[in-house]
Amino acid sequence: MRSSTREEVDAVFDALEAAMDRVCALSFDALTTPERLRKLERLETLARRLQVPSHQLINQVGEQSDSTELGGKLSWVLADR
């Protein structure tokens, strides 16, 4: 995996958020039932793929911080967010 700059990370997250906003604003009235099912399948795949960067971030926080910096155990901090 290559290194990313803060600016690149922010830009990609901003683009992802904008794309999610566009998806959430869609109407699916024009789709047939099979098309809707395919879109649901794609959404499920995307949701599962989004877990990858989430897990990477959690693992890095766990490896590179301590309870003093976090203000408690990592599991508690994640549960309170």
MIDODO-937487 format. One record per atom (N, C-alpha, C, CB): residue number from 1; atom name; z, y, x. Coordinates in steps of 0.2 Angstrom, whole numbers, plus 5000, padded with zeros to 4 digits. Glycine has a CB too. Layout:
<pts>
<pt><k>NUM</k><a>CA</a><pz>Z</pz><py>Y</py><px>X</px></pt>
...
</pts>
This chain:
<pts>
<pt><k>1</k><a>N</a><pz>5000</pz><py>4994</py><px>5004</px></pt>
<pt><k>1</k><a>CA</a><pz>5000</pz><py>5000</py><px>5000</px></pt>
<pt><k>1</k><a>C</a><pz>5000</pz><py>5006</py><px>5005</px></pt>
<pt><k>1</k><a>CB</a><pz>5006</pz><py>5000</py><px>4995</px></pt>
<pt><k>2</k><a>N</a><pz>4996</pz><py>5011</py><px>5003</px></pt>
<pt><k>2</k><a>CA</a><pz>4996</pz><py>5017</py><px>5007</px></pt>
<pt><k>2</k><a>C</a><pz>5001</pz><py>5022</py><px>5005</px></pt>
<pt><k>2</k><a>CB</a><pz>4989</pz><py>5020</py><px>5006</px></pt>
<pt><k>3</k><a>N</a><pz>5002</pz><py>5027</py><px>5009</px></pt>
<pt><k>3</k><a>CA</a><pz>5007</pz><py>5032</py><px>5008</px></pt>
<pt><k>3</k><a>C</a><pz>5004</pz><py>5037</py><px>5003</px></pt>
<pt><k>3</k><a>CB</a><pz>5010</pz><py>5035</py><px>5014</px></pt>
<pt><k>4</k><a>N</a><pz>5008</pz><py>5040</py><px>4999</px></pt>
<pt><k>4</k><a>CA</a><pz>5006</pz><py>5046</py><px>4994</px></pt>
<pt><k>4</k><a>C</a><pz>5010</pz><py>5052</py><px>4996</px></pt>
<pt><k>4</k><a>CB</a><pz>5006</pz><py>5043</py><px>4987</px></pt>
<pt><k>5</k><a>N</a><pz>5007</pz><py>5058</py><px>4995</px></pt>
<pt><k>5</k><a>CA</a><pz>5010</pz><py>5064</py><px>4996</px></pt>
<pt><k>5</k><a>C</a><pz>5014</pz><py>5065</py><px>4989</px></pt>
<pt><k>5</k><a>CB</a><pz>5006</pz><py>5070</py><px>4997</px></pt>
<pt><k>6</k><a>N</a><pz>5019</pz><py>5070</py><px>4989</px></pt>
<pt><k>6</k><a>CA</a><pz>5022</pz><py>5072</py><px>4983</px></pt>
<pt><k>6</k><a>C</a><pz>5017</pz><py>5075</py><px>4978</px></pt>
<pt><k>6</k><a>CB</a><pz>5028</pz><py>5077</py><px>4985</px></pt>
<pt><k>7</k><a>N</a><pz>5013</pz><py>5079</py><px>4981</px></pt>
<pt><k>7</k><a>CA</a><pz>5008</pz><py>5082</py><px>4977</px></pt>
<pt><k>7</k><a>C</a><pz>5004</pz><py>5077</py><px>4973</px></pt>
<pt><k>7</k><a>CB</a><pz>5004</pz><py>5087</py><px>4981</px></pt>
<pt><k>8</k><a>N</a><pz>5001</pz><py>5072</py><px>4977</px></pt>
<pt><k>8</k><a>CA</a><pz>4997</pz><py>5067</py><px>4974</px></pt>
<pt><k>8</k><a>C</a><pz>5001</pz><py>5063</py><px>4968</px></pt>
<pt><k>8</k><a>CB</a><pz>4995</pz><py>5062</py><px>4979</px></pt>
<pt><k>9</k><a>N</a><pz>5007</pz><py>5062</py><px>4970</px></pt>
<pt><k>9</k><a>CA</a><pz>5012</pz><py>5058</py><px>4965</px></pt>
<pt><k>9</k><a>C</a><pz>5012</pz><py>5063</py><px>4958</px></pt>
<pt><k>9</k><a>CB</a><pz>5019</pz><py>5057</py><px>4968</px></pt>
<pt><k>10</k><a>N</a><pz>5014</pz><py>5069</py><px>4959</px></pt>
<pt><k>10</k><a>CA</a><pz>5015</pz><py>5074</py><px>4954</px></pt>
<pt><k>10</k><a>C</a><pz>5008</pz><py>5074</py><px>4950</px></pt>
<pt><k>10</k><a>CB</a><pz>5017</pz><py>5080</py><px>4956</px></pt>
<pt><k>11</k><a>N</a><pz>5002</pz><py>5075</py><px>4953</px></pt>
<pt><k>11</k><a>CA</a><pz>4996</pz><py>5076</py><px>4950</px></pt>
<pt><k>11</k><a>C</a><pz>4994</pz><py>5069</py><px>4946</px></pt>
<pt><k>11</k><a>CB</a><pz>4990</pz><py>5077</py><px>4955</px></pt>
<pt><k>12</k><a>N</a><pz>4995</pz><py>5064</py><px>4949</px></pt>
<pt><k>12</k><a>CA</a><pz>4994</pz><py>5057</py><px>4945</px></pt>
<pt><k>12</k><a>C</a><pz>4998</pz><py>5057</py><px>4939</px></pt>
<pt><k>12</k><a>CB</a><pz>4995</pz><py>5051</py><px>4950</px></pt>
<pt><k>13</k><a>N</a><pz>5005</pz><py>5058</py><px>4940</px></pt>
<pt><k>13</k><a>CA</a><pz>5009</pz><py>5058</py><px>4934</px></pt>
<pt><k>13</k><a>C</a><pz>5007</pz><py>5063</py><px>4929</px></pt>
<pt><k>13</k><a>CB</a><pz>5017</pz><py>5059</py><px>4936</px></pt>
<pt><k>14</k><a>N</a><pz>5005</pz><py>5069</py><px>4931</px></pt>
<pt><k>14</k><a>CA</a><pz>5003</pz><py>5074</py><px>4926</px></pt>
<pt><k>14</k><a>C</a><pz>4997</pz><py>5071</py><px>4922</px></pt>
<pt><k>14</k><a>CB</a><pz>5002</pz><py>5081</py><px>4929</px></pt>
<pt><k>15</k><a>N</a><pz>4992</pz><py>5068</py><px>4926</px></pt>
<pt><k>15</k><a>CA</a><pz>4986</pz><py>5066</py><px>4922</px></pt>
<pt><k>15</k><a>C</a><pz>4988</pz><py>5060</py><px>4918</px></pt>
<pt><k>15</k><a>CB</a><pz>4981</pz><py>5063</py><px>4928</px></pt>
<pt><k>16</k><a>N</a><pz>4992</pz><py>5056</py><px>4920</px></pt>
<pt><k>16</k><a>CA</a><pz>4995</pz><py>5050</py><px>4915</px></pt>
<pt><k>16</k><a>C</a><pz>4998</pz><py>5053</py><px>4909</px></pt>
<pt><k>16</k><a>CB</a><pz>4999</pz><py>5045</py><px>4919</px></pt>
<pt><k>17</k><a>N</a><pz>5002</pz><py>5058</py><px>4910</px></pt>
<pt><k>17</k><a>CA</a><pz>5005</pz><py>5061</py><px>4904</px></pt>
<pt><k>17</k><a>C</a><pz>5000</pz><py>5064</py><px>4899</px></pt>
<pt><k>17</k><a>CB</a><pz>5011</pz><py>5066</py><px>4906</px></pt>
<pt><k>18</k><a>N</a><pz>4995</pz><py>5067</py><px>4902</px></pt>
<pt><k>18</k><a>CA</a><pz>4990</pz><py>5070</py><px>4898</px></pt>
<pt><k>18</k><a>C</a><pz>4986</pz><py>5065</py><px>4894</px></pt>
<pt><k>18</k><a>CB</a><pz>4986</pz><py>5075</py><px>4902</px></pt>
<pt><k>19</k><a>N</a><pz>4984</pz><py>5060</py><px>4898</px></pt>
<pt><k>19</k><a>CA</a><pz>4981</pz><py>5054</py><px>4895</px></pt>
<pt><k>19</k><a>C</a><pz>4985</pz><py>5051</py><px>4889</px></pt>
<pt><k>19</k><a>CB</a><pz>4979</pz><py>5049</py><px>4900</px></pt>
<pt><k>20</k><a>N</a><pz>4991</pz><py>5050</py><px>4890</px></pt>
<pt><k>20</k><a>CA</a><pz>4995</pz><py>5047</py><px>4885</px></pt>
<pt><k>20</k><a>C</a><pz>4996</pz><py>5052</py><px>4879</px></pt>
<pt><k>20</k><a>CB</a><pz>5003</pz><py>5046</py><px>4888</px></pt>
<pt><k>21</k><a>N</a><pz>4996</pz><py>5058</py><px>4880</px></pt>
<pt><k>21</k><a>CA</a><pz>4996</pz><py>5063</py><px>4875</px></pt>
<pt><k>21</k><a>C</a><pz>4990</pz><py>5063</py><px>4870</px></pt>
<pt><k>21</k><a>CB</a><pz>4997</pz><py>5070</py><px>4877</px></pt>
<pt><k>22</k><a>N</a><pz>4984</pz><py>5062</py><px>4874</px></pt>
<pt><k>22</k><a>CA</a><pz>4978</pz><py>5061</py><px>4870</px></pt>
<pt><k>22</k><a>C</a><pz>4977</pz><py>5055</py><px>4866</px></pt>
<pt><k>22</k><a>CB</a><pz>4972</pz><py>5061</py><px>4875</px></pt>
<pt><k>23</k><a>N</a><pz>4980</pz><py>5049</py><px>4869</px></pt>
<pt><k>23</k><a>CA</a><pz>4980</pz><py>5043</py><px>4866</px></pt>
<pt><k>23</k><a>C</a><pz>4984</pz><py>5043</py><px>4859</px></pt>
<pt><k>23</k><a>CB</a><pz>4983</pz><py>5037</py><px>4870</px></pt>
<pt><k>24</k><a>N</a><pz>4990</pz><py>5046</py><px>4860</px></pt>
<pt><k>24</k><a>CA</a><pz>4995</pz><py>5047</py><px>4854</px></pt>
<pt><k>24</k><a>C</a><pz>4992</pz><py>5052</py><px>4849</px></pt>
<pt><k>24</k><a>CB</a><pz>5002</pz><py>5050</py><px>4857</px></pt>
<pt><k>25</k><a>N</a><pz>4988</pz><py>5056</py><px>4851</px></pt>
<pt><k>25</k><a>CA</a><pz>4985</pz><py>5060</py><px>4846</px></pt>
<pt><k>25</k><a>C</a><pz>4979</pz><py>5057</py><px>4842</px></pt>
<pt><k>25</k><a>CB</a><pz>4983</pz><py>5067</py><px>4849</px></pt>
<pt><k>26</k><a>N</a><pz>4976</pz><py>5052</py><px>4844</px></pt>
<pt><k>26</k><a>CA</a><pz>4971</pz><py>5048</py><px>4841</px></pt>
<pt><k>26</k><a>C</a><pz>4972</pz><py>5046</py><px>4834</px></pt>
<pt><k>26</k><a>CB</a><pz>4968</pz><py>5043</py><px>4845</px></pt>
<pt><k>27</k><a>N</a><pz>4967</pz><py>5046</py><px>4830</px></pt>
<pt><k>27</k><a>CA</a><pz>4967</pz><py>5042</py><px>4824</px></pt>
<pt><k>27</k><a>C</a><pz>4963</pz><py>5036</py><px>4825</px></pt>
<pt><k>27</k><a>CB</a><pz>4964</pz><py>5047</py><px>4818</px></pt>
<pt><k>28</k><a>N</a><pz>4965</pz><py>5030</py><px>4822</px></pt>
<pt><k>28</k><a>CA</a><pz>4962</pz><py>5024</py><px>4823</px></pt>
<pt><k>28</k><a>C</a><pz>4958</pz><py>5022</py><px>4817</px></pt>
<pt><k>28</k><a>CB</a><pz>4966</pz><py>5019</py><px>4825</px></pt>
<pt><k>29</k><a>N</a><pz>4957</pz><py>5026</py><px>4812</px></pt>
<pt><k>29</k><a>CA</a><pz>4954</pz><py>5025</py><px>4805</px></pt>
<pt><k>29</k><a>C</a><pz>4947</pz><py>5022</py><px>4806</px></pt>
<pt><k>29</k><a>CB</a><pz>4954</pz><py>5031</py><px>4801</px></pt>
<pt><k>30</k><a>N</a><pz>4943</pz><py>5024</py><px>4811</px></pt>
<pt><k>30</k><a>CA</a><pz>4936</pz><py>5022</py><px>4812</px></pt>
<pt><k>30</k><a>C</a><pz>4935</pz><py>5015</py><px>4814</px></pt>
<pt><k>30</k><a>CB</a><pz>4933</pz><py>5027</py><px>4816</px></pt>
<pt><k>31</k><a>N</a><pz>4941</pz><py>5012</py><px>4817</px></pt>
<pt><k>31</k><a>CA</a><pz>4940</pz><py>5006</py><px>4820</px></pt>
<pt><k>31</k><a>C</a><pz>4941</pz><py>5000</py><px>4815</px></pt>
<pt><k>31</k><a>CB</a><pz>4946</pz><py>5005</py><px>4825</px></pt>
<pt><k>32</k><a>N</a><pz>4937</pz><py>4995</py><px>4816</px></pt>
<pt><k>32</k><a>CA</a><pz>4938</pz><py>4989</py><px>4812</px></pt>
<pt><k>32</k><a>C</a><pz>4944</pz><py>4985</py><px>4814</px></pt>
<pt><k>32</k><a>CB</a><pz>4932</pz><py>4984</py><px>4813</px></pt>
<pt><k>33</k><a>N</a><pz>4946</pz><py>4980</py><px>4811</px></pt>
<pt><k>33</k><a>CA</a><pz>4952</pz><py>4976</py><px>4812</px></pt>
<pt><k>33</k><a>C</a><pz>4951</pz><py>4973</py><px>4819</px></pt>
<pt><k>33</k><a>CB</a><pz>4954</pz><py>4971</py><px>4807</px></pt>
<pt><k>34</k><a>N</a><pz>4946</pz><py>4969</py><px>4821</px></pt>
<pt><k>34</k><a>CA</a><pz>4945</pz><py>4967</py><px>4827</px></pt>
<pt><k>34</k><a>C</a><pz>4945</pz><py>4972</py><px>4833</px></pt>
<pt><k>34</k><a>CB</a><pz>4938</pz><py>4963</py><px>4828</px></pt>
<pt><k>35</k><a>N</a><pz>4943</pz><py>4978</py><px>4832</px></pt>
<pt><k>35</k><a>CA</a><pz>4943</pz><py>4983</py><px>4837</px></pt>
<pt><k>35</k><a>C</a><pz>4950</pz><py>4985</py><px>4838</px></pt>
<pt><k>35</k><a>CB</a><pz>4939</pz><py>4989</py><px>4835</px></pt>
<pt><k>36</k><a>N</a><pz>4954</pz><py>4986</py><px>4832</px></pt>
<pt><k>36</k><a>CA</a><pz>4961</pz><py>4988</py><px>4833</px></pt>
<pt><k>36</k><a>C</a><pz>4965</pz><py>4983</py><px>4837</px></pt>
<pt><k>36</k><a>CB</a><pz>4964</pz><py>4989</py><px>4826</px></pt>
<pt><k>37</k><a>N</a><pz>4964</pz><py>4976</py><px>4835</px></pt>
<pt><k>37</k><a>CA</a><pz>4967</pz><py>4971</py><px>4839</px></pt>
<pt><k>37</k><a>C</a><pz>4965</pz><py>4971</py><px>4847</px></pt>
<pt><k>37</k><a>CB</a><pz>4965</pz><py>4964</py><px>4836</px></pt>
<pt><k>38</k><a>N</a><pz>4959</pz><py>4973</py><px>4848</px></pt>
<pt><k>38</k><a>CA</a><pz>4957</pz><py>4974</py><px>4855</px></pt>
<pt><k>38</k><a>C</a><pz>4961</pz><py>4980</py><px>4859</px></pt>
<pt><k>38</k><a>CB</a><pz>4950</pz><py>4974</py><px>4856</px></pt>
<pt><k>39</k><a>N</a><pz>4962</pz><py>4985</py><px>4855</px></pt>
<pt><k>39</k><a>CA</a><pz>4965</pz><py>4991</py><px>4857</px></pt>
<pt><k>39</k><a>C</a><pz>4973</pz><py>4989</py><px>4858</px></pt>
<pt><k>39</k><a>CB</a><pz>4964</pz><py>4997</py><px>4853</px></pt>
<pt><k>40</k><a>N</a><pz>4975</pz><py>4985</py><px>4854</px></pt>
<pt><k>40</k><a>CA</a><pz>4982</pz><py>4983</py><px>4854</px></pt>
<pt><k>40</k><a>C</a><pz>4983</pz><py>4979</py><px>4861</px></pt>
<pt><k>40</k><a>CB</a><pz>4985</pz><py>4979</py><px>4848</px></pt>
<pt><k>41</k><a>N</a><pz>4979</pz><py>4975</py><px>4862</px></pt>
<pt><k>41</k><a>CA</a><pz>4979</pz><py>4971</py><px>4868</px></pt>
<pt><k>41</k><a>C</a><pz>4979</pz><py>4975</py><px>4874</px></pt>
<pt><k>41</k><a>CB</a><pz>4973</pz><py>4965</py><px>4868</px></pt>
<pt><k>42</k><a>N</a><pz>4974</pz><py>4980</py><px>4874</px></pt>
<pt><k>42</k><a>CA</a><pz>4974</pz><py>4984</py><px>4880</px></pt>
<pt><k>42</k><a>C</a><pz>4980</pz><py>4988</py><px>4881</px></pt>
<pt><k>42</k><a>CB</a><pz>4968</pz><py>4989</py><px>4879</px></pt>
<pt><k>43</k><a>N</a><pz>4983</pz><py>4991</py><px>4875</px></pt>
<pt><k>43</k><a>CA</a><pz>4989</pz><py>4994</py><px>4876</px></pt>
<pt><k>43</k><a>C</a><pz>4995</pz><py>4990</py><px>4879</px></pt>
<pt><k>43</k><a>CB</a><pz>4991</pz><py>4997</py><px>4869</px></pt>
<pt><k>44</k><a>N</a><pz>4995</pz><py>4984</py><px>4877</px></pt>
<pt><k>44</k><a>CA</a><pz>5000</pz><py>4979</py><px>4879</px></pt>
<pt><k>44</k><a>C</a><pz>4999</pz><py>4978</py><px>4887</px></pt>
<pt><k>44</k><a>CB</a><pz>5000</pz><py>4972</py><px>4876</px></pt>
<pt><k>45</k><a>N</a><pz>4993</pz><py>4977</py><px>4889</px></pt>
<pt><k>45</k><a>CA</a><pz>4991</pz><py>4977</py><px>4896</px></pt>
<pt><k>45</k><a>C</a><pz>4993</pz><py>4983</py><px>4900</px></pt>
<pt><k>45</k><a>CB</a><pz>4984</pz><py>4975</py><px>4897</px></pt>
<pt><k>46</k><a>N</a><pz>4992</pz><py>4989</py><px>4897</px></pt>
<pt><k>46</k><a>CA</a><pz>4994</pz><py>4995</py><px>4901</px></pt>
<pt><k>46</k><a>C</a><pz>5001</pz><py>4996</py><px>4901</px></pt>
<pt><k>46</k><a>CB</a><pz>4990</pz><py>5001</py><px>4897</px></pt>
<pt><k>47</k><a>N</a><pz>5005</pz><py>4994</py><px>4896</px></pt>
<pt><k>47</k><a>CA</a><pz>5012</pz><py>4995</py><px>4896</px></pt>
<pt><k>47</k><a>C</a><pz>5015</pz><py>4990</py><px>4901</px></pt>
<pt><k>47</k><a>CB</a><pz>5015</pz><py>4993</py><px>4889</px></pt>
<pt><k>48</k><a>N</a><pz>5012</pz><py>4984</py><px>4902</px></pt>
<pt><k>48</k><a>CA</a><pz>5015</pz><py>4980</py><px>4907</px></pt>
<pt><k>48</k><a>C</a><pz>5013</pz><py>4982</py><px>4914</px></pt>
<pt><k>48</k><a>CB</a><pz>5012</pz><py>4972</py><px>4906</px></pt>
<pt><k>49</k><a>N</a><pz>5008</pz><py>4985</py><px>4915</px></pt>
<pt><k>49</k><a>CA</a><pz>5006</pz><py>4987</py><px>4921</px></pt>
<pt><k>49</k><a>C</a><pz>5010</pz><py>4993</py><px>4923</px></pt>
<pt><k>49</k><a>CB</a><pz>4998</pz><py>4990</py><px>4922</px></pt>
<pt><k>50</k><a>N</a><pz>5012</pz><py>4997</py><px>4918</px></pt>
<pt><k>50</k><a>CA</a><pz>5017</pz><py>5003</py><px>4920</px></pt>
<pt><k>50</k><a>C</a><pz>5023</pz><py>5001</py><px>4923</px></pt>
<pt><k>50</k><a>CB</a><pz>5017</pz><py>5007</py><px>4914</px></pt>
<pt><k>51</k><a>N</a><pz>5025</pz><py>4995</py><px>4921</px></pt>
<pt><k>51</k><a>CA</a><pz>5032</pz><py>4992</py><px>4924</px></pt>
<pt><k>51</k><a>C</a><pz>5031</pz><py>4992</py><px>4932</px></pt>
<pt><k>51</k><a>CB</a><pz>5033</pz><py>4985</py><px>4921</px></pt>
<pt><k>52</k><a>N</a><pz>5026</pz><py>4991</py><px>4935</px></pt>
<pt><k>52</k><a>CA</a><pz>5025</pz><py>4990</py><px>4942</px></pt>
<pt><k>52</k><a>C</a><pz>5028</pz><py>4996</py><px>4945</px></pt>
<pt><k>52</k><a>CB</a><pz>5018</pz><py>4989</py><px>4944</px></pt>
<pt><k>53</k><a>N</a><pz>5025</pz><py>5003</py><px>4944</px></pt>
<pt><k>53</k><a>CA</a><pz>5028</pz><py>5008</py><px>4948</px></pt>
<pt><k>53</k><a>C</a><pz>5035</pz><py>5010</py><px>4946</px></pt>
<pt><k>53</k><a>CB</a><pz>5024</pz><py>5015</py><px>4946</px></pt>
<pt><k>54</k><a>N</a><pz>5037</pz><py>5008</py><px>4940</px></pt>
<pt><k>54</k><a>CA</a><pz>5044</pz><py>5009</py><px>4938</px></pt>
<pt><k>54</k><a>C</a><pz>5049</pz><py>5004</py><px>4942</px></pt>
<pt><k>54</k><a>CB</a><pz>5045</pz><py>5007</py><px>4930</px></pt>
<pt><k>55</k><a>N</a><pz>5047</pz><py>4998</py><px>4943</px></pt>
<pt><k>55</k><a>CA</a><pz>5051</pz><py>4994</py><px>4947</px></pt>
<pt><k>55</k><a>C</a><pz>5051</pz><py>4996</py><px>4954</px></pt>
<pt><k>55</k><a>CB</a><pz>5048</pz><py>4986</py><px>4946</px></pt>
<pt><k>56</k><a>N</a><pz>5045</pz><py>4998</py><px>4957</px></pt>
<pt><k>56</k><a>CA</a><pz>5045</pz><py>5001</py><px>4964</px></pt>
<pt><k>56</k><a>C</a><pz>5050</pz><py>5007</py><px>4964</px></pt>
<pt><k>56</k><a>CB</a><pz>5038</pz><py>5003</py><px>4965</px></pt>
<pt><k>57</k><a>N</a><pz>5050</pz><py>5011</py><px>4960</px></pt>
<pt><k>57</k><a>CA</a><pz>5054</pz><py>5017</py><px>4960</px></pt>
<pt><k>57</k><a>C</a><pz>5062</pz><py>5015</py><px>4960</px></pt>
<pt><k>57</k><a>CB</a><pz>5053</pz><py>5022</py><px>4955</px></pt>
<pt><k>58</k><a>N</a><pz>5063</pz><py>5010</py><px>4955</px></pt>
<pt><k>58</k><a>CA</a><pz>5070</pz><py>5008</py><px>4955</px></pt>
<pt><k>58</k><a>C</a><pz>5072</pz><py>5004</py><px>4961</px></pt>
<pt><k>58</k><a>CB</a><pz>5071</pz><py>5003</py><px>4949</px></pt>
<pt><k>59</k><a>N</a><pz>5068</pz><py>5000</py><px>4964</px></pt>
<pt><k>59</k><a>CA</a><pz>5069</pz><py>4997</py><px>4970</px></pt>
<pt><k>59</k><a>C</a><pz>5070</pz><py>5001</py><px>4976</px></pt>
<pt><k>59</k><a>CB</a><pz>5064</pz><py>4992</py><px>4972</px></pt>
<pt><k>60</k><a>N</a><pz>5066</pz><py>5007</py><px>4976</px></pt>
<pt><k>60</k><a>CA</a><pz>5067</pz><py>5011</py><px>4982</px></pt>
<pt><k>60</k><a>C</a><pz>5073</pz><py>5016</py><px>4981</px></pt>
<pt><k>60</k><a>CB</a><pz>5061</pz><py>5016</py><px>4982</px></pt>
<pt><k>61</k><a>N</a><pz>5075</pz><py>5017</py><px>4975</px></pt>
<pt><k>61</k><a>CA</a><pz>5081</pz><py>5021</py><px>4974</px></pt>
<pt><k>61</k><a>C</a><pz>5087</pz><py>5017</py><px>4976</px></pt>
<pt><k>61</k><a>CB</a><pz>5082</pz><py>5023</py><px>4966</px></pt>
<pt><k>62</k><a>N</a><pz>5087</pz><py>5010</py><px>4974</px></pt>
<pt><k>62</k><a>CA</a><pz>5092</pz><py>5006</py><px>4976</px></pt>
<pt><k>62</k><a>C</a><pz>5093</pz><py>5005</py><px>4983</px></pt>
<pt><k>62</k><a>CB</a><pz>5091</pz><py>4999</py><px>4973</px></pt>
<pt><k>63</k><a>N</a><pz>5087</pz><py>5004</py><px>4987</px></pt>
<pt><k>63</k><a>CA</a><pz>5087</pz><py>5003</py><px>4994</px></pt>
<pt><k>63</k><a>C</a><pz>5089</pz><py>5010</py><px>4998</px></pt>
<pt><k>63</k><a>CB</a><pz>5081</pz><py>5001</py><px>4996</px></pt>
<pt><k>64</k><a>N</a><pz>5087</pz><py>5015</py><px>4996</px></pt>
<pt><k>64</k><a>CA</a><pz>5088</pz><py>5021</py><px>5000</px></pt>
<pt><k>64</k><a>C</a><pz>5093</pz><py>5026</py><px>4997</px></pt>
<pt><k>64</k><a>CB</a><pz>5081</pz><py>5025</py><px>5000</px></pt>
<pt><k>65</k><a>N</a><pz>5098</pz><py>5024</py><px>4993</px></pt>
<pt><k>65</k><a>CA</a><pz>5103</pz><py>5029</py><px>4991</px></pt>
<pt><k>65</k><a>C</a><pz>5109</pz><py>5025</py><px>4990</px></pt>
<pt><k>65</k><a>CB</a><pz>5101</pz><py>5032</py><px>4984</px></pt>
<pt><k>66</k><a>N</a><pz>5115</pz><py>5028</py><px>4989</px></pt>
<pt><k>66</k><a>CA</a><pz>5121</pz><py>5025</py><px>4988</px></pt>
<pt><k>66</k><a>C</a><pz>5125</pz><py>5028</py><px>4982</px></pt>
<pt><k>66</k><a>CB</a><pz>5126</pz><py>5026</py><px>4995</px></pt>
<pt><k>67</k><a>N</a><pz>5130</pz><py>5025</py><px>4980</px></pt>
<pt><k>67</k><a>CA</a><pz>5134</pz><py>5026</py><px>4974</px></pt>
<pt><k>67</k><a>C</a><pz>5136</pz><py>5034</py><px>4974</px></pt>
<pt><k>67</k><a>CB</a><pz>5139</pz><py>5022</py><px>4973</px></pt>
<pt><k>68</k><a>N</a><pz>5138</pz><py>5036</py><px>4980</px></pt>
<pt><k>68</k><a>CA</a><pz>5140</pz><py>5043</py><px>4980</px></pt>
<pt><k>68</k><a>C</a><pz>5134</pz><py>5048</py><px>4978</px></pt>
<pt><k>68</k><a>CB</a><pz>5142</pz><py>5045</py><px>4987</px></pt>
<pt><k>69</k><a>N</a><pz>5128</pz><py>5047</py><px>4981</px></pt>
<pt><k>69</k><a>CA</a><pz>5122</pz><py>5051</py><px>4980</px></pt>
<pt><k>69</k><a>C</a><pz>5120</pz><py>5050</py><px>4972</px></pt>
<pt><k>69</k><a>CB</a><pz>5116</pz><py>5049</py><px>4984</px></pt>
<pt><k>70</k><a>N</a><pz>5121</pz><py>5044</py><px>4970</px></pt>
<pt><k>70</k><a>CA</a><pz>5119</pz><py>5043</py><px>4963</px></pt>
<pt><k>70</k><a>C</a><pz>5124</pz><py>5045</py><px>4958</px></pt>
<pt><k>70</k><a>CB</a><pz>5118</pz><py>5035</py><px>4962</px></pt>
<pt><k>71</k><a>N</a><pz>5130</pz><py>5046</py><px>4960</px></pt>
<pt><k>71</k><a>CA</a><pz>5136</pz><py>5047</py><px>4955</px></pt>
<pt><k>71</k><a>C</a><pz>5138</pz><py>5041</py><px>4952</px></pt>
<pt><k>71</k><a>CB</a><pz>5134</pz><py>5052</py><px>4950</px></pt>
<pt><k>72</k><a>N</a><pz>5137</pz><py>5035</py><px>4955</px></pt>
<pt><k>72</k><a>CA</a><pz>5140</pz><py>5029</py><px>4952</px></pt>
<pt><k>72</k><a>C</a><pz>5135</pz><py>5023</py><px>4954</px></pt>
<pt><k>72</k><a>CB</a><pz>5140</pz><py>5029</py><px>4944</px></pt>
<pt><k>73</k><a>N</a><pz>5136</pz><py>5017</py><px>4951</px></pt>
<pt><k>73</k><a>CA</a><pz>5132</pz><py>5012</py><px>4952</px></pt>
<pt><k>73</k><a>C</a><pz>5125</pz><py>5013</py><px>4949</px></pt>
<pt><k>73</k><a>CB</a><pz>5135</pz><py>5005</py><px>4949</px></pt>
<pt><k>74</k><a>N</a><pz>5120</pz><py>5010</py><px>4953</px></pt>
<pt><k>74</k><a>CA</a><pz>5113</pz><py>5011</py><px>4951</px></pt>
<pt><k>74</k><a>C</a><pz>5112</pz><py>5009</py><px>4943</px></pt>
<pt><k>74</k><a>CB</a><pz>5108</pz><py>5007</py><px>4955</px></pt>
<pt><k>75</k><a>N</a><pz>5115</pz><py>5003</py><px>4942</px></pt>
<pt><k>75</k><a>CA</a><pz>5114</pz><py>5001</py><px>4935</px></pt>
<pt><k>75</k><a>C</a><pz>5117</pz><py>5005</py><px>4930</px></pt>
<pt><k>75</k><a>CB</a><pz>5117</pz><py>4994</py><px>4934</px></pt>
<pt><k>76</k><a>N</a><pz>5122</pz><py>5009</py><px>4931</px></pt>
<pt><k>76</k><a>CA</a><pz>5125</pz><py>5014</py><px>4927</px></pt>
<pt><k>76</k><a>C</a><pz>5121</pz><py>5020</py><px>4926</px></pt>
<pt><k>76</k><a>CB</a><pz>5132</pz><py>5016</py><px>4929</px></pt>
<pt><k>77</k><a>N</a><pz>5118</pz><py>5022</py><px>4932</px></pt>
<pt><k>77</k><a>CA</a><pz>5114</pz><py>5028</py><px>4932</px></pt>
<pt><k>77</k><a>C</a><pz>5108</pz><py>5027</py><px>4928</px></pt>
<pt><k>77</k><a>CB</a><pz>5112</pz><py>5030</py><px>4939</px></pt>
<pt><k>78</k><a>N</a><pz>5105</pz><py>5021</py><px>4929</px></pt>
<pt><k>78</k><a>CA</a><pz>5099</pz><py>5019</py><px>4925</px></pt>
<pt><k>78</k><a>C</a><pz>5100</pz><py>5019</py><px>4917</px></pt>
<pt><k>78</k><a>CB</a><pz>5095</pz><py>5013</py><px>4927</px></pt>
<pt><k>79</k><a>N</a><pz>5106</pz><py>5016</py><px>4916</px></pt>
<pt><k>79</k><a>CA</a><pz>5108</pz><py>5015</py><px>4909</px></pt>
<pt><k>79</k><a>C</a><pz>5109</pz><py>5022</py><px>4905</px></pt>
<pt><k>79</k><a>CB</a><pz>5114</pz><py>5011</py><px>4908</px></pt>
<pt><k>80</k><a>N</a><pz>5111</pz><py>5027</py><px>4909</px></pt>
<pt><k>80</k><a>CA</a><pz>5113</pz><py>5033</py><px>4906</px></pt>
<pt><k>80</k><a>C</a><pz>5107</pz><py>5038</py><px>4906</px></pt>
<pt><k>80</k><a>CB</a><pz>5118</pz><py>5036</py><px>4910</px></pt>
<pt><k>81</k><a>N</a><pz>5101</pz><py>5036</py><px>4909</px></pt>
<pt><k>81</k><a>CA</a><pz>5095</pz><py>5040</py><px>4909</px></pt>
<pt><k>81</k><a>C</a><pz>5091</pz><py>5040</py><px>4902</px></pt>
<pt><k>81</k><a>CB</a><pz>5091</pz><py>5039</py><px>4915</px></pt>
</pts>
